[in-house]
Amino acid sequence: MELIELARTVRARDPARPGWLEAFTCYAGLQAVLLHRPAHALYRAGLRGLARMVSHTNRFITGIEIHPGARIGRRLFIDHGMGVVVGETAEIGDDVLIYHGVTLGGLSGSPGKRHPTIGDGVAIGAGAQVLGPIRVGDGARIGANAVVVAEVPPGATVVGIPARPPQEHRVMPARPVAGTSPGYGLGDTPCDPVGEELAVLRAEVATLRAEMAELRRQSMGVPAGE
């Protein structure tokens, strides 16, 4: 029975270790998946208006918006869940972890496949945006607030805007807190895309200051180097 399977997943993956009753009644992610099943069945049966009514009710109750056309595998764990949006042609594999504020969205208004395909065992951090008809490979990890617009290989970790492997970022912050996950942190090799851009701007300002100082010296007739 899927209800038991989802509750077992909640109890296993949430560090708060809720009891069975709490898992059944207090986890919006579990409820959203269960309400999506009849909506998807109605959608596939051609009753799309009724399917949208069920999914709209689902969003009202849980704060999670899943289009009835989306395909969802087994044991999906949506942690917290508020603000999660899953588009019509999105596909989610088994044992996927999604934090709050995640969007599986499209980049085109054209019909056809326009939303991502998420492989088995993927973890998607809070606020991440996965956009377009791309594939995120099995076991991949997407850091919090990342914007993913390109394929992610199986087992890879990507972070930042646009999302890239951590080793491709130039500026590294202080050592991460032990035990952080892509849900709230950036894993074992974090990066700081904002700090990266600030470092570039600081370098440019320093260069401009040096050039201005040299121009002042030249206008005053002071030889270079004095």
C-alpha positions in Angstrom: 0.0 0.0 0.0 1.5 3.3 -1.1 0.4 5.2 2.1 2.5 2.8 4.2 5.4 3.0 1.8 5.4 6.8 1.9 5.0 7.0 5.6 8.0 4.6 6.0 10.0 6.8 3.7 9.1 9.9 5.8 10.1 8.2 9.0 13.4 6.9 7.5 14.5 10.2 5.8 13.4 12.9 8.2 15.9 13.4 11.0 13.0 14.4 13.3 11.9 10.7 13.2 8.2 11.2 13.4 5.8 8.5 14.6 3.4 6.7 12.2 0.4 8.9 13.0 2.5 12.1 12.6 3.8 10.9 9.3 0.3 10.1 8.0 -1.3 13.4 9.2 1.3 16.1 9.4 3.5 15.8 6.3 2.3 17.8 3.3 4.7 16.0 0.9 3.1 12.6 1.7 -0.4 14.1 1.2 0.5 15.8 -2.0 1.8 12.6 -3.6 -1.3 10.7 -2.5 -3.7 13.4 -3.9 -1.7 13.5 -7.1 -2.4 9.8 -7.9 -6.1 10.3 -8.6 -5.5 13.6 -10.4 -3.0 11.8 -12.7 -5.4 8.9 -13.3 -8.1 11.4 -14.3 -5.7 13.3 -16.6 -4.7 10.1 -18.4 -8.4 9.2 -18.8 -9.0 12.4 -20.6 -10.9 14.1 -17.8 -8.4 17.0 -17.7 -10.8 19.6 -16.2 -11.6 17.3 -13.3 -7.9 16.4 -12.9 -7.0 20.1 -12.6 -9.7 20.6 -10.0 -8.2 17.8 -7.9 -4.6 19.2 -8.3 -5.9 22.7 -7.4 -7.4 21.3 -4.2 -4.1 19.5 -3.6 -2.3 22.9 -3.8 -4.8 24.5 -1.5 -4.3 21.9 1.1 -0.6 21.3 0.9 1.0 24.3 -0.7 2.5 22.0 -3.3 1.6 22.4 -7.0 1.9 19.3 -9.1 0.4 19.3 -12.5 -1.8 16.2 -13.0 0.1 15.3 -16.1 3.4 14.9 -14.2 4.7 11.4 -13.7 5.9 10.6 -10.2 7.7 7.4 -9.2 7.7 5.6 -5.8 8.8 6.9 -2.4 9.1 10.5 -3.4 9.9 12.5 -0.2 9.0 16.2 -0.4 10.4 17.7 2.8 8.4 20.8 4.1 7.1 21.2 0.5 5.7 24.7 0.6 6.2 26.4 -2.8 7.2 23.3 -4.8 6.0 23.4 -8.4 6.1 20.4 -10.8 5.2 21.0 -14.4 3.0 19.0 -16.7 5.6 17.0 -18.6 8.0 16.6 -15.6 9.0 13.0 -14.7 10.3 12.0 -11.3 11.9 8.7 -10.6 12.0 6.5 -7.5 13.4 7.6 -4.1 13.8 11.3 -5.0 14.2 13.9 -2.3 12.8 17.4 -2.9 13.0 20.3 -0.5 10.7 23.4 -0.3 10.7 26.1 -3.0 11.8 23.8 -5.8 10.5 24.3 -9.3 10.6 21.6 -12.1 9.7 24.1 -14.8 9.8 24.8 -18.5 11.6 27.3 -20.7 9.2 27.1 -23.6 5.5 27.7 -24.1 5.4 25.2 -27.0 3.5 21.9 -26.7 5.5 18.7 -26.1 8.2 17.7 -23.6 9.3 21.0 -21.9 10.0 20.0 -18.2 12.8 18.0 -16.7 13.2 14.3 -16.1 14.6 13.5 -12.7 16.3 10.1 -12.2 16.2 7.7 -9.3 17.7 8.8 -6.0 18.2 12.4 -6.9 18.3 15.1 -4.1 17.2 18.7 -5.0 17.9 21.4 -2.5 15.7 24.2 -1.3 14.9 26.9 -3.8 16.5 25.1 -6.7 15.1 25.7 -10.2 15.4 22.8 -12.7 14.3 24.1 -16.1 13.7 22.7 -19.5 13.5 19.2 -21.0 16.7 18.1 -19.5 17.7 15.0 -17.6 19.1 14.8 -14.1 20.9 11.5 -13.8 20.4 8.9 -11.1 21.9 9.8 -7.8 22.7 13.4 -8.7 22.6 16.2 -6.1 21.5 19.8 -6.8 22.5 22.4 -4.3 20.1 24.9 -2.7 19.1 27.8 -4.9 20.9 26.4 -8.0 19.5 27.1 -11.4 19.9 24.0 -13.6 19.4 24.4 -17.4 21.7 21.7 -18.7 22.0 17.9 -18.3 23.3 16.6 -15.0 25.3 13.4 -15.2 24.5 10.5 -12.9 26.0 10.9 -9.4 27.1 14.5 -10.1 26.7 17.4 -7.7 25.9 20.9 -9.2 25.6 24.2 -7.5 25.3 27.9 -8.3 23.8 30.0 -11.1 24.0 28.5 -13.6 24.5 25.2 -11.9 28.0 23.7 -12.3 30.1 21.1 -10.4 31.7 22.8 -7.3 35.2 22.4 -8.6 34.5 24.7 -11.5 33.8 27.6 -9.2 36.7 29.9 -8.6 36.0 31.4 -5.2 35.5 29.0 -2.2 34.1 30.1 1.2 35.0 28.9 4.6 34.8 25.2 5.5 31.2 23.9 5.4 29.3 22.8 8.5 29.7 19.0 9.0 26.7 17.1 7.9 25.2 19.7 5.5 23.2 18.4 2.6 22.2 19.9 -0.7 18.9 20.8 0.9 20.3 23.6 3.0 24.0 23.7 2.1 26.2 22.8 -0.8 27.8 19.5 0.2 31.4 18.8 1.0 32.9 21.1 -1.6 30.8 24.3 -1.4 31.0 27.4 -3.6 29.8 31.0 -3.3 28.6 32.4 -6.6 27.8 35.8 -5.1 31.2 36.0 -3.5 32.7 34.9 -6.8 31.1 37.9 -8.6 32.1 40.3 -5.8 35.7 39.1 -6.1 35.6 39.9 -9.8 34.2 43.4 -9.2 36.8 44.1 -6.5 39.5 43.2 -8.9 38.1 45.4 -11.6 37.8 48.4 -9.1 41.4 47.9 -8.0 42.5 47.9 -11.7 40.6 51.1 -12.4 42.0 52.8 -9.3 45.5 52.0 -10.4 44.9 53.3 -13.9 43.4 56.6 -12.5 46.4 57.0 -10.2 48.7 56.6 -13.2 46.7 59.1 -15.3 47.0 61.6 -12.4 50.7 61.2 -12.2 51.1 61.7 -16.0 48.9 64.8 -15.9 51.1 66.2 -13.2 54.3 65.4 -15.1 55.5 62.9 -12.5 57.6 60.1 -14.0 56.2 56.6 -13.6 57.4 54.7 -10.6 57.9 57.8 -8.4 
